[in-house]
Amino acid sequence: MKIFLAEHRGFCYGVKRAVDMAINSLDVNCPVHTLGPIIHNPQMISHLNELGISTVDKLEEIAAGKVIIRSHGVGPDIYDQAASKQLQVVDATCPHVKKAQQAAHDFLLANYKVVIIGEPHHPEVQSILAWTNQAASVVETPAEAKALPHYSRLGVVAQTTFAADRFQAIVTILQAKCQDIKIERTICTATDLRQQAAINLAQKVDIMIVVGGKNSANTARLASVCQDTGKAAYHIESANELQPEWFTGVQTAGITAGASTPDWVIKEVYEKMEALTMTDISKVENGSIIEGTVVGVRHDEVFVDIGYKAEGVIPLSELAYPAPQTATEIVSVGQIIEVLVLDADSADGQVNLSKIQADRITAWDKLEQALTDKLPLETKITEVVKGGLVSSVFGIRGFIPASHVDLRFVEDLQPFVGQTVQVIPIEIDREKQKAILSRKQLLAQERAVKEKELFATLAVGQNITGKVSRLTDFGAFVDVGGVDGLIHISDLSWQRVKNPQEVVNVGDEVTVVILKVDPEAKKLALSLKDLERDPWYATVETLAMGTVLTGKVSKLAKFGAFVELKKGIEGLVHISEIAERRVASPEEVVSVGQQVAVKILAIDKENKRIGLSIVQAEQDKERAEFSDYLSTQAPSSGVTLGDKFGHLFKRED
Ligand code: SF4
């Protein structure tokens, strides 16, 4: 990992000057105090304490000696009190702050209403306010500026660390309110420079570390502007807070620090970061496996940063199995890889590494683990050999027997070459360098899971779409999303089907109705015909009881003859309705294929049965002939009705 420092970071001029003045004021014969913490940095405060400089909140706490005024400055009353107590004053007020105090004081003397643009509770603002006898107004927001009453003269100063854009927005409002306005732009550029440098660096690196007191507003702001660039940024007070996991996979890191962070704290952070990401040099010895980051890829070699004094190099032959055409096929810059150290101190000053050997060593561990846990692995098929496929798994040779390539036996294995497939190991023997893999078992596992999930969603009566996967004599199998359901031949159509191919073909997409679901037996019965209403009912609607139709004898049975009235509609002429005379067998009167007139005696929709009569159809015909006859004969012909049609009436009786 490469570490960069922000161009502007840490102590500003004013803070450095104050700290230097404090240290220089040390005197063995005289106690030294700072009025308030000299900077917002606990490490620095305790360091000064160790040197003999204590911190007090009020002058009353000091009996004698020196008092250091920190860079934020104080009001004139403090100088007066110190003088009256005969304390030696070491005035470390930053010259920029002094300038703001002086400007505010001058405005006051010139009878201008003083406005301080800044944070009301900031010690620096408090010190400026004191130089106006507490007469100034402190404005932090544009809304507060708008709320100010009208003044004929305004004198404006700024907290030195106030944001420039907000300062300008407030000034614009004040200018609109007052004709006679004087502005002292007492903003210090140190904060802007530090923030801009942090943003520039954050945009270049993977991660930013922002060092400074947790109660330091300018450090918190630095962390915030770094995060706004979209990069991870961590605000820490000291090196102890650095977490190794922050740097996993990180190539470049940046460090910036708030205005109150001493250089030695930044240095500690830098060194700790280096140590965290540096490989333990003792681990870089021949035969050890270490992690490194690819920092360069050429056609025939790869350069790896292993956190060692010298860069590691992997030649193409040590990169992968099978040997690639070019190194870019295997690795890319930034990738973290495991390598075996072949020669830690080669004659040409580089560390010779092997990825392929490291992969081999770790591969057996991974394969054994995968075998135990039945974990899937990725493997690339490299060639077809007798009995199966050869593949590369973690850089070692694997073998997939032909019977384990797919759920069904695959005749032609050639299309698998070059594919990367998922497998599970079924036999691993490190000694014999044997790795037997199965794609079939993994597919079976996946299918079982899929089946379970699918069966949970299936219900009788549900319509579902699938693809015809195969045909048999007894029906068609349909893949409905990982499960093959069967449409029995009798459920393919309402018409009689001799071969499923009459209705569907392999690959057809069909919508079917679920007839039966059996998750235990993993069986699914489907119907294609049930999607439509039984055409028998539609046709039978057109038939009426008592009508006479002509039909074709389709089949003979002992008890009668079946007559097809329309396509798909058959009725039965019972043997007693075949002829007026008693017959022993239907064949005595009718034969298959013969056209006969039949009368509909009954329609039983529930049982889909139609009762027919040849006898009654003939009688109806004769009655009709008789009616015709009567209408054409004179009343006294001498022939009686009994002579001509008596047999009809006898039967009906
Ligand atoms: S930030 Fe600027 S004004 Fe404040 S102490 Fe530092 S140099 Fe002085």
Residues whose N, C-alpha, C, O or C-beta is under 5 A from the ligand:
A	BS01	SF4	C12 Y13 G14 V15 S71 C94 H96 V97 T160 C188 A190
